[in-house]
């Protein structure tokens, strides 16, 4: 199964660029995670670009209105998708104005990374860490501690 992270614009903040590089390197031997950046702009345009960039994928919108998954719930869903032979899972991260209601409706899941509103570049790093964590759980690595 391939994971795609589609986000509005490449990170411009130094900490986010470094965090993305760090987790891309850690994820490389564990599984395929592809980053796709779309041009930033108004919410409607960004949402359309994100949907276009993830056509044919199981889609998960990262949004403060979404379900707050535990790491174990996330792992269980990934295992379920593997059993269902899902080929591509895409995570959609919007820009500063967030996703449109139409994008949220077009997604299979809506997930939040916590109860706080989060800057989108930080959300990208947090998501990559959670993808790394789930991959290590699937591989039987001791990274995650319950």
Protein Blocks (a to p, Z undefined) as FASTA:
>chain_A
ZZddddehiafbfklmmmmmmmmmmmmmnoccddddddeddfklmmmmmmmmmgoiacdd
ddfkbccddfklmmmmmmmmmmnopabdcdddddfkopafklmmmpmbdcdfbjbdcdfk
lmmmmmmmmmmmmmmmmnopakbaZZ
